[in-house]
Amino acid sequence: MSVIVLIEHSSGNIKKKSFEAVQYASEIAQRLGTSATAVVAGSVADSEMQKLGEYGAKKVLHVPDERLNNLHTRAYCRLLITAARQENSEVIVTLHDVNGRAIAPRVAVALKAGLVSGALSYPDLDQGFMIKKSVFSGKAFAFVKVTTAIKVIMLVPNTFQLSKTTGSVIIEKLSVPFEDKDFAIKVTEVNKVTGQIPLADAELVVSGGRGLKGPENWGLIENLAKELGAATACSRPVADAHWRPHHEHVGQTGGTIRPNLYIAAGISGAIQHLAGVSGSKTIVVINKDPEAPFFKAANYGVVGDVMEVLPRLTEAVRKFKENHQ
Ligand SMILES: Cc1cc2nc3c(=O)[nH]c(=O)nc-3n(C[C@H](O)[C@H](O)[C@H](O)COP(=O)(O)OP(=O)(O)OC[C@H]3O[C@@H](n4cnc5c(N)ncnc54)[C@H](O)[C@@H]3O)c2cc1C
């Protein structure tokens, strides 16, 4: 019996949020008196997988099939189910992200497991495996008790601080009886964003909404982000209008981020947007409308025109850096 956790990687580099999932799974495993096993799919070097030991994993089950370098949902479900059955797992952890949402519910059905999406806490075992989760797009919390023998938990990324320890893992190959239909979807092209800070891992984020008026003004967002060393993000209508790429869209239907600083410029603060950013440690809102709902969620607010405020803020950051070198 062990707790298993699905790992995500990008070109063989394990994502920060997966280290967090491993840390989470290993803490649960400790409380249950067992250990955490990480499941890795695709081309990842042994040296990279060893890093999982630094976050508490004791074992890695590796499926080195190159086809798994892209997300094939059916194949990923099959490998996670195979791993869970082989390890006799009671708890399966994925992330509450695009991949986790595609995989975890199907795995839960196949294993007749209770599923907790949007998990924000460790299970309280004294309360019979009770977990705090986010509901209504992050507007409220619910405490749910999972009563099935097998539990699938989808952890919201950036819920816990990473803390590295020493430790190593035993790496074993996992054999999975894939079928051709598991790879029925053909990936014809992969476009990777390079030279930018990945949004999911960013500690600082500068984000723009429809208040920027058009893509021609995005230099204002990018200049501030560059001065701060921040990633850039946007609201959904901005991505829908192709002002910005879709991977920058945050919110209920986009990415969930929890940076230390989230600067929202010209974004109204609709509930669907807040769903993706309300876990940010500090929120700064720039909006010309003092009644904009985002101000209610902000730690700091600037009532003003983004066209004036953003260049002044960028200049202030530049000067501050100059004086504090
Ligand atoms: C099912 C569903 C899912 C959704 N998912 C998402 C999601 O994941 N993410 C998301 O973002 N949205 C999502 N939405 C859309 C969401 O409801 C809002 O419509 C959207 O977030 C609004 O984007 P915005 O704030 O950029 O634009 P607007 O609502 O148009 O707000 C623009 C803001 O800019 C301000 N402004 C205008 N000009 C200036 C200026 N010169 N200077 C300063 N401020 C200015 C305005 O006062 C206003 O507050 C979803 C909606 C639905 C129905």
Ligand as a Chemical Component Dictionary entry (heavy atoms), coordinates in Angstrom:
data_LIG
# 
_chem_comp.id                   LIG 
_chem_comp.type                 NON-POLYMER 
_chem_comp.pdbx_formal_charge   0 
_chem_comp.three_letter_code    LIG 
# 
loop_
_chem_comp_atom.comp_id 
_chem_comp_atom.atom_id 
_chem_comp_atom.alt_atom_id 
_chem_comp_atom.type_symbol 
_chem_comp_atom.charge 
_chem_comp_atom.model_Cartn_x 
_chem_comp_atom.model_Cartn_y 
_chem_comp_atom.model_Cartn_z 
_chem_comp_atom.pdbx_ordinal 
LIG C1  C1  C 0 -18.189 30.318 -17.721 1  
LIG C2  C2  C 0 -17.283 31.509 -17.740 2  
LIG C3  C3  C 0 -15.940 31.325 -17.517 3  
LIG C4  C4  C 0 -15.081 32.431 -17.522 4  
LIG N1  N1  N 0 -13.753 32.224 -17.277 5  
LIG C5  C5  C 0 -12.934 33.288 -17.189 6  
LIG C6  C6  C 0 -11.553 33.132 -16.849 7  
LIG O1  O1  O 0 -11.057 32.026 -16.672 8  
LIG N2  N2  N 0 -10.796 34.251 -16.754 9  
LIG C7  C7  C 0 -11.280 35.504 -16.961 10 
LIG O2  O2  O 0 -10.505 36.465 -16.864 11 
LIG N3  N3  N 0 -12.569 35.665 -17.284 12 
LIG C8  C8  C 0 -13.401 34.607 -17.417 13 
LIG N4  N4  N 0 -14.697 34.795 -17.762 14 
LIG C9  C9  C 0 -15.124 36.147 -18.168 15 
LIG C10 C10 C 0 -15.410 37.037 -16.964 16 
LIG O3  O3  O 0 -16.744 36.857 -16.555 17 
LIG C11 C11 C 0 -15.203 38.517 -17.339 18 
LIG O4  O4  O 0 -16.030 38.834 -18.447 19 
LIG C12 C12 C 0 -13.763 38.853 -17.700 20 
LIG O5  O5  O 0 -12.900 38.440 -16.665 21 
LIG C13 C13 C 0 -13.633 40.368 -17.906 22 
LIG O6  O6  O 0 -12.370 40.656 -18.396 23 
LIG P1  P1  P 0 -11.740 42.097 -18.164 24 
LIG O7  O7  O 0 -11.777 42.397 -16.719 25 
LIG O8  O8  O 0 -10.437 42.097 -18.878 26 
LIG O9  O9  O 0 -12.723 43.035 -19.024 27 
LIG P2  P2  P 0 -13.880 44.016 -18.549 28 
LIG O10 O10 O 0 -14.897 43.327 -17.746 29 
LIG O11 O11 O 0 -14.321 44.695 -19.799 30 
LIG O12 O12 O 0 -13.162 45.044 -17.579 31 
LIG C14 C14 C 0 -12.224 45.990 -18.005 32 
LIG C15 C15 C 0 -11.834 46.804 -16.797 33 
LIG O13 O13 O 0 -10.862 47.733 -17.189 34 
LIG C16 C16 C 0 -11.158 48.995 -16.585 35 
LIG N5  N5  N 0 -10.598 50.011 -17.479 36 
LIG C17 C17 C 0 -11.007 50.372 -18.717 37 
LIG N6  N6  N 0 -10.187 51.295 -19.231 38 
LIG C18 C18 C 0 -9.248  51.532 -18.292 39 
LIG C19 C19 C 0 -8.110  52.375 -18.245 40 
LIG N7  N7  N 0 -7.755  53.154 -19.264 41 
LIG N8  N8  N 0 -7.353  52.382 -17.113 42 
LIG C20 C20 C 0 -7.669  51.577 -16.057 43 
LIG N9  N9  N 0 -8.731  50.750 -16.061 44 
LIG C21 C21 C 0 -9.499  50.709 -17.178 45 
LIG C22 C22 C 0 -12.653 49.041 -16.497 46 
LIG O14 O14 O 0 -13.054 49.932 -15.459 47 
LIG C23 C23 C 0 -12.999 47.604 -16.189 48 
LIG O15 O15 O 0 -13.053 47.372 -14.797 49 
LIG C24 C24 C 0 -15.579 33.718 -17.770 50 
LIG C25 C25 C 0 -16.954 33.893 -17.974 51 
LIG C26 C26 C 0 -17.788 32.805 -17.958 52 
LIG C27 C27 C 0 -19.256 33.021 -18.189 53 
# 
loop_
_chem_comp_bond.comp_id 
_chem_comp_bond.atom_id_1 
_chem_comp_bond.atom_id_2 
_chem_comp_bond.value_order 
_chem_comp_bond.pdbx_ordinal 
LIG C1  C2  SING 1  
LIG C2  C3  SING 2  
LIG C2  C26 DOUB 3  
LIG C3  C4  DOUB 4  
LIG C4  N1  SING 5  
LIG C4  C24 SING 6  
LIG N1  C5  DOUB 7  
LIG C5  C6  SING 8  
LIG C5  C8  SING 9  
LIG C6  O1  DOUB 10 
LIG C6  N2  SING 11 
LIG N2  C7  SING 12 
LIG C7  O2  DOUB 13 
LIG C7  N3  SING 14 
LIG N3  C8  DOUB 15 
LIG C8  N4  SING 16 
LIG N4  C9  SING 17 
LIG N4  C24 SING 18 
LIG C9  C10 SING 19 
LIG C10 O3  SING 20 
LIG C10 C11 SING 21 
LIG C11 O4  SING 22 
LIG C11 C12 SING 23 
LIG C12 O5  SING 24 
LIG C12 C13 SING 25 
LIG C13 O6  SING 26 
LIG O6  P1  SING 27 
LIG P1  O7  DOUB 28 
LIG P1  O8  SING 29 
LIG P1  O9  SING 30 
LIG O9  P2  SING 31 
LIG P2  O10 DOUB 32 
LIG P2  O11 SING 33 
LIG P2  O12 SING 34 
LIG O12 C14 SING 35 
LIG C14 C15 SING 36 
LIG C15 O13 SING 37 
LIG C15 C23 SING 38 
LIG O13 C16 SING 39 
LIG C16 N5  SING 40 
LIG C16 C22 SING 41 
LIG N5  C17 SING 42 
LIG N5  C21 SING 43 
LIG C17 N6  DOUB 44 
LIG N6  C18 SING 45 
LIG C18 C19 SING 46 
LIG C18 C21 DOUB 47 
LIG C19 N7  SING 48 
LIG C19 N8  DOUB 49 
LIG N8  C20 SING 50 
LIG C20 N9  DOUB 51 
LIG N9  C21 SING 52 
LIG C22 O14 SING 53 
LIG C22 C23 SING 54 
LIG C23 O15 SING 55 
LIG C24 C25 DOUB 56 
LIG C25 C26 SING 57 
LIG C26 C27 SING 58 
# 
